[in-house]
Amino acid sequence: MNAITGGMQHGVRCCPYPGNGVQSPGGAPGLSVKLQDHAKKKERLMMERIRVGVLCGGRSGEHEVSLQSARNVLAAMDRRKYEPVVIGIHKSGEWHLYPPEAFLLHEDDPKRIRLAESGEALAVVPGGKSGALVRVRGSEAVADLDVIFPVLHGPFGEDGTVQGLLRLTGLPFVGAGVLGSAVGMDKDVMKRLLRDAGIPTASFLVLHWERDEMPDFAGVSRQLGCPFFVKPANYGSSIGISRVEGPDDYPRALAEAFRYDHKVVVESLVRGREIECSVLGNEDPVASVPGEVVPKRTFYSYEAKYLDEDGADLKIPADLPEHLTDRVRKLAVRAFQALCCEGMARVDAFVTPEEEVLVNEINTIPGFTKISMYPMLWEESGIPYGELIHRLIRLALERHERDKMKAN
């Protein structure tokens, strides 16, 4: 066990809210009243169980992965501190309210798992926390929620859309805000920002459907070498990704990627080890010990990540010399900050035989399935699953109160 829990106390403010010992500027009208209200709310939340809405499912191709993640988040949540409800988003886009013990069908089968049919339909009403979620039948407000825990992967959940909606409702939520979520989902924008921040990343091209003339295989190979990868710009979990070994693979790879997005990233192959690092925090994020993914196929596919427990070997911690471990962790934090992230993220990187470290991508809502790296890396770093969920919720509440104080 390579515990770094002590460092966490400095990297993440573990108290529920900032503002302890805040002094009111002399004569600032109304500020003392606002601070008193803030203190009363803090005291209530410390005494009562916090009501958490676990938001899962969604319209993307990662719907089933989200349900697996939500199940594990709920199982790890300390019911002495938190009172969870489930808000399941069906593939049609409808929001439904469920009790946490009865929201899934076929929950032990990753391929057949789905939301139950009996949830009450919900509507989202922007404009304030009170009554932000109402039952469609009868327009009755759902009891106040204190915080939302989004466990949504891919478009319409991890890309800033839901985060913007939650901002409009006034509800605190776990994870990156609107900008960080949008940037983290778009591999094109993400890679350009990493490059501009001086963070090494693989060489790439960007192609737009119906806007760009598609370069031929020979042209791409001259720029990026071969093999190379073709990826949808705005998708995750390796969905739509193809490895191109020769000219016959290239048109099929483009067609597959354009099924999922109008913009495609073509990326050079990096020959190296696949290293992942978890990041936690708001203003002062810290990184976990790194782990290594050793795929048993040509690359770390969707099936290997979520359906096949034997699809890859996960080495936690990664067998790296100390200087490379430090470099990976520092680059993970730099990437997290350069991409305007908050709360949590998993940073994926490559370590080459020449000991070069290249950041591949960031995941702002990483998986929480039983074979997901994000919680396992924190477990190895000294933060058990339940404590991790607790810290993530506290970080969300802390940021919300910070933003309110700034707005006032």
TACORSUL-V866088 format. One record per residue. N is the residue number from 1. RES is the residue in one letter. PSI is psi in whole degrees, 0 to 359 (NA if undefined). D_LAST is the distance of its C-alpha to the last C-alpha in Angstrom with 2 decimals. Layout:
n: (N,N)
res: (RES,RES)
psi: (PSI,PSI)
d_last: (D_LAST,D_LAST)
This chain:
n: (1,2,3,4,5,6,7,8,9,10,11,12,13,14,15,16,17,18,19,20,21,22,23,24,25,26,27,28,29,30,31,32,33,34,35,36,37,38,39,40,41,42,43,44,45,46,47,48,49,50,51,52,53,54,55,56,57,58,59,60,61,62,63,64,65,66,67,68,69,70,71,72,73,74,75,76,77,78,79,80,81,82,83,84,85,86,87,88,89,90,91,92,93,94,95,96,97,98,99,100,101,102,103,104,105,106,107,108,109,110,111,112,113,114,115,116,117,118,119,120,121,122,123,124,125,126,127,128,129,130,131,132,133,134,135,136,137,138,139,140,141,142,143,144,145,146,147,148,149,150,151,152,153,154,155,156,157,158,159,160,161,162,163,164,165,166,167,168,169,170,171,172,173,174,175,176,177,178,179,180,181,182,183,184,185,186,187,188,189,190,191,192,193,194,195,196,197,198,199,200,201,202,203,204,205,206,207,208,209,210,211,212,213,214,215,216,217,218,219,220,221,222,223,224,225,226,227,228,229,230,231,232,233,234,235,236,237,238,239,240,241,242,243,244,245,246,247,248,249,250,251,252,253,254,255,256,257,258,259,260,261,262,263,264,265,266,267,268,269,270,271,272,273,274,275,276,277,278,279,280,281,282,283,284,285,286,287,288,289,290,291,292,293,294,295,296,297,298,299,300,301,302,303,304,305,306,307,308,309,310,311,312,313,314,315,316,317,318,319,320,321,322,323,324,325,326,327,328,329,330,331,332,333,334,335,336,337,338,339,340,341,342,343,344,345,346,347,348,349,350,351,352,353,354,355,356,357,358,359,360,361,362,363,364,365,366,367,368,369,370,371,372,373,374,375,376,377,378,379,380,381,382,383,384,385,386,387,388,389,390,391,392,393,394,395,396,397,398,399,400,401,402,403,404,405,406,407,408)
res: (M,N,A,I,T,G,G,M,Q,H,G,V,R,C,C,P,Y,P,G,N,G,V,Q,S,P,G,G,A,P,G,L,S,V,K,L,Q,D,H,A,K,K,K,E,R,L,M,M,E,R,I,R,V,G,V,L,C,G,G,R,S,G,E,H,E,V,S,L,Q,S,A,R,N,V,L,A,A,M,D,R,R,K,Y,E,P,V,V,I,G,I,H,K,S,G,E,W,H,L,Y,P,P,E,A,F,L,L,H,E,D,D,P,K,R,I,R,L,A,E,S,G,E,A,L,A,V,V,P,G,G,K,S,G,A,L,V,R,V,R,G,S,E,A,V,A,D,L,D,V,I,F,P,V,L,H,G,P,F,G,E,D,G,T,V,Q,G,L,L,R,L,T,G,L,P,F,V,G,A,G,V,L,G,S,A,V,G,M,D,K,D,V,M,K,R,L,L,R,D,A,G,I,P,T,A,S,F,L,V,L,H,W,E,R,D,E,M,P,D,F,A,G,V,S,R,Q,L,G,C,P,F,F,V,K,P,A,N,Y,G,S,S,I,G,I,S,R,V,E,G,P,D,D,Y,P,R,A,L,A,E,A,F,R,Y,D,H,K,V,V,V,E,S,L,V,R,G,R,E,I,E,C,S,V,L,G,N,E,D,P,V,A,S,V,P,G,E,V,V,P,K,R,T,F,Y,S,Y,E,A,K,Y,L,D,E,D,G,A,D,L,K,I,P,A,D,L,P,E,H,L,T,D,R,V,R,K,L,A,V,R,A,F,Q,A,L,C,C,E,G,M,A,R,V,D,A,F,V,T,P,E,E,E,V,L,V,N,E,I,N,T,I,P,G,F,T,K,I,S,M,Y,P,M,L,W,E,E,S,G,I,P,Y,G,E,L,I,H,R,L,I,R,L,A,L,E,R,H,E,R,D,K,M,K,A,N)
psi: (125,78,134,27,321,319,329,327,335,326,330,131,108,347,151,325,151,173,358,127,14,131,134,128,140,122,7,114,128,348,321,324,317,319,324,317,319,316,321,318,318,315,320,316,332,328,326,160,139,130,120,126,112,113,121,174,246,173,355,174,357,21,310,324,319,318,320,316,315,319,317,324,315,320,330,349,128,110,349,335,330,143,97,149,158,130,103,128,116,164,337,347,354,141,135,146,133,151,147,339,357,57,355,150,145,44,341,1,104,334,334,353,137,167,145,162,350,5,148,133,140,154,148,128,103,161,357,154,318,120,25,332,126,149,133,317,110,352,31,133,138,145,144,135,144,333,150,135,94,126,56,136,137,192,155,31,316,1,13,345,307,323,321,320,318,325,319,327,341,11,133,151,152,143,188,155,198,309,310,321,315,316,319,332,326,103,330,303,318,312,325,322,321,315,316,334,2,21,122,138,164,153,146,161,156,132,136,133,132,8,322,147,125,123,150,171,317,320,317,318,323,323,320,349,178,135,165,171,146,127,143,138,325,64,166,188,27,14,132,6,138,145,126,117,339,179,331,334,333,308,324,321,318,314,319,316,320,350,332,344,156,355,134,140,127,123,140,150,132,121,104,184,142,114,137,148,133,143,142,131,173,264,329,71,155,160,148,178,146,156,163,138,124,92,146,2,191,333,173,89,172,315,318,327,321,340,327,107,342,14,343,152,131,119,111,116,165,143,83,148,158,321,327,323,314,319,318,313,319,318,325,316,319,317,317,315,321,330,14,38,160,158,282,158,156,129,126,135,169,141,117,165,335,7,25,138,121,129,128,306,173,145,113,339,84,163,148,28,175,348,23,141,322,303,329,324,323,326,314,332,1,9,103,164,311,319,325,314,318,314,321,318,318,322,322,315,321,313,319,315,322,314,323,317,321,320,328,NA)
d_last: (43.98,41.92,39.07,36.00,33.93,33.60,32.09,29.54,28.05,27.18,26.39,24.02,21.74,23.53,21.39,19.49,15.98,14.75,13.61,17.06,17.74,14.28,14.88,12.69,13.27,15.83,14.94,11.13,10.88,9.42,8.10,11.48,11.34,8.32,10.40,13.45,12.45,11.71,15.12,16.87,16.01,17.18,20.28,21.09,21.01,23.12,25.63,25.88,26.91,24.14,24.92,25.21,26.13,28.48,28.59,31.96,34.81,33.77,35.76,36.72,39.99,38.34,37.93,40.44,38.98,35.59,37.39,39.11,35.89,34.19,37.24,37.01,33.28,33.96,37.02,35.14,32.25,32.69,33.07,32.61,28.95,28.26,29.31,29.71,30.45,31.63,30.43,33.32,33.29,36.88,38.43,38.35,34.53,34.39,31.96,33.66,32.76,35.11,35.75,35.65,39.35,40.60,38.85,41.40,44.99,47.23,44.58,47.11,48.23,45.88,47.78,47.77,44.48,42.53,40.22,41.93,42.50,41.47,37.68,35.90,34.48,30.71,28.49,24.86,22.68,19.39,16.51,15.25,16.45,18.84,22.09,21.09,24.72,27.51,31.25,33.06,35.92,34.83,31.12,30.35,26.96,27.23,26.01,22.39,22.10,19.80,20.28,22.52,25.07,26.41,29.99,30.80,32.94,33.63,32.64,30.48,28.80,28.49,27.92,24.28,25.22,24.34,21.25,19.97,20.95,19.17,15.88,16.46,17.21,14.06,16.54,16.41,19.57,21.90,22.80,21.91,19.31,20.46,21.67,23.29,25.00,26.37,27.60,29.13,31.06,32.53,35.25,35.89,32.38,32.03,35.32,34.66,31.38,33.28,36.06,33.86,32.31,35.88,36.03,39.53,40.01,43.08,44.39,43.57,44.07,42.02,43.85,42.57,44.50,46.24,44.80,46.55,50.23,50.71,52.34,55.47,55.97,57.83,55.07,52.37,54.73,55.38,51.67,50.54,53.80,55.02,54.05,50.52,47.86,46.54,43.16,40.87,37.77,35.36,36.87,37.18,39.61,42.40,42.82,44.74,45.61,49.19,51.12,53.49,56.78,58.83,59.16,59.78,56.45,54.34,54.47,53.93,50.88,49.36,50.10,48.53,45.29,44.99,45.28,41.70,39.96,40.69,40.00,42.04,41.89,45.30,45.16,47.80,49.16,48.20,50.98,49.34,47.92,44.92,42.33,39.04,36.20,33.20,29.77,27.02,23.57,20.22,19.77,23.19,25.48,29.06,32.20,34.85,38.54,39.86,42.18,44.88,45.81,49.54,50.14,53.56,53.48,53.04,49.23,46.54,46.68,44.74,47.67,47.71,43.99,43.85,47.31,49.85,49.35,52.18,50.87,49.66,49.95,46.70,47.16,44.53,44.14,45.49,48.58,47.29,48.10,45.42,44.65,44.10,41.96,39.70,39.62,38.72,35.85,34.46,34.81,33.09,29.98,30.18,30.52,27.57,25.32,27.03,26.40,22.63,23.25,21.37,22.63,26.30,29.02,32.75,34.15,37.78,40.02,43.69,45.69,48.85,52.20,51.49,48.33,45.98,42.67,41.24,38.03,38.90,35.69,32.53,31.85,28.22,29.38,32.64,35.32,35.47,39.10,41.72,42.85,39.45,38.88,35.15,35.52,39.02,37.95,35.34,38.03,40.30,37.60,37.30,34.53,36.16,35.07,33.46,31.48,30.37,29.00,27.22,25.60,24.55,22.82,21.07,19.94,18.47,16.55,15.47,14.19,12.34,10.50,10.00,8.62,6.18,5.16,5.40,3.80,0.00)
